[in-house]
Amino acid sequence: MKKNIVVCVTGGIAAYKAADLVSKLSKKHNVRVLMTRDALQFVGSETFKILSKNEVYTDVFTDEDKPMHIEIAKWADIFVVAPASANTIAKLAHGICDNMVTLAILASKAKKLVVPAMNTVMLENDATQENIKTLKDRGLDILESDCGLLACGDIGKGKMPDPERIIDRIDYLLANKDLKKYKILVTAGHTVEAIDPVRYISNRSTGKMGYHIAKKAYNRGADVTLIIGPNDLDIKDSFNIVNVVSSKDMYEAVNKEFVDADALIMAAAPADFTPANYSPEKIKKEVDESNDIKIKKTEDIIKSLKDKKEGKVVIGFAAESENVIENAKKKLVSKGADMIVANDITLKGSGFKSDENKVSFVYKNKNATSFDLMKKSELADIILDNLAELLKDRKKN
C-alpha cells in the first residue's frame, strides 16, 4: 500500500544522496519534497520535481490559494529530514519555524524521521547532542549517521546513511505491527558440509529470501531470530542473528530456538547430504576406488520438529525442478508443515542468486495459489500475510 512521504532536504553536501532517496521512494510511494534555501545551493529543486513528480516547495509564500505547509502537514504519513543539518535539528528542537521545512513539521502529527549528516565535530558538539536528545524525548525517530570519509576530508561519524538504510527505517516506522507479541524464527541461506580442510558440499542459496522475511517480520513488530548460513549479505539489523556453518549446526540452532517460538519460516536450503567421514588432511587428487567420498543424508530439520509443533506454525520452502506443486504437496504432508512455498528453480531469473522469485503457496486445506515473478522483498510480505492468518487461526483453535 502506497504511503505519503515528505522528504525534507536541508543544507549540506549530503543533499545529493537525497535525490537517490527520492528516486527510490517514488517507485513505491507518493513523495513530496520540501527544501530549505541552503539546500538549493547543493541540489536544484527541478531535480526533485522530476524525481518525485510533484511540485517542490522551498518558500512559505507560494502562488497557491491555500497554506501549503498546512496542506502538506495533513497529507503526510511521515516526514523524513535527510540530510538533517545541525541548524535544522536546532530549530526543530526549539520550535523555530522560519522556513517551509520547520513550519510543515511543526504543523504535522505525522511520524518524523531525522537523519543527521554533518562534520563529526559539529555532530558531537554538546549543543547538537542535546538537541538530538530533545527530539528523541519528544518521540521523533533518529537514524544514526554512518562513519567514514566526510566531504571536508575528515574521517569520522557524520555521513548520511545510504538510501537503502533510510528506506528500511521508513518501512519499519510505517509498517502495520500485526506480528507484535509473536516470536518468529527464520532460517536463510545454504550450509557448508566439509569434506576436508579445502573442499565441501553446498548449494547456490544466497540467503536473500530468508533475510527479507526476517527484516519484514521485524518491521511488522515480531521478535525475530534469524538463523543463517555463510553469506555475503550486508546485515546490520537489530534482530537476533545466529550464524551457522553446517546442516548439523542449523539443526541444533533451530531445535534450540524453536522451543520459545510461535512460528518457524524455513527459508534456508541446508544441504541434503554430508560426507560420511571428514578427512582432517586434504584428500589428494590421485585416489583409487577405495578412497571414493561417501555421503550420508543430513537430518531433516522440519521433520525433526513434527512432534514439537503443537500451537506453532511452520512454513517450509521447496525448490523443485519438476512437478513443483505435486512435490510440494508431498513435502507438506511428510514434514508436517502448515504451508509450503514452492518455486521452480529451472525458471530464468527466479530462485537462487536472484533478487526475484516466482512461487506457489501450497496449503493443507485449500487449493494452491500461484504468483507472478516478483521481488523477494515483496514476496516476503505476502508470506508474512499468510503467516499472520495462520497464527490467528491457531490462536482461535
Secondary structure, 3 states (H helix, E strand, C coil): CCCEEEEEECCCCCHHHHHHHHHHHHCCCEEEEEECCCHHHCCCHHHHHHHHCCCEECCCCCCCCCCHHHHHHHHCCEEEEEEECHHHHHHHHHCCCCCHHHHHHHCCCCEEEEEECCCHHHHHCHHHHHHHHHHHHCCCEECCCEEEECCCCCEEEEECCCHHHHHHHHHHHHCCCCCCCCEEEEEECECCEECCCCCEECCCCCCHHHHHHHHHHHHCCCEEEEEECCCCCCCCCCCEEEECCCHHHHHHHHHHHHHHCCEEEECCECCCEEECCCCCCCCCCCCCHHHCCCEEECCCHHHHCHHHCCCCEEEEEEEECCCHHHHHHHHHHHHCCCEEEEEECCCCCCCCCCCEECEEEEECCCCCEECCCEEHHHHHHHHHHHHHHHHHHHHHC
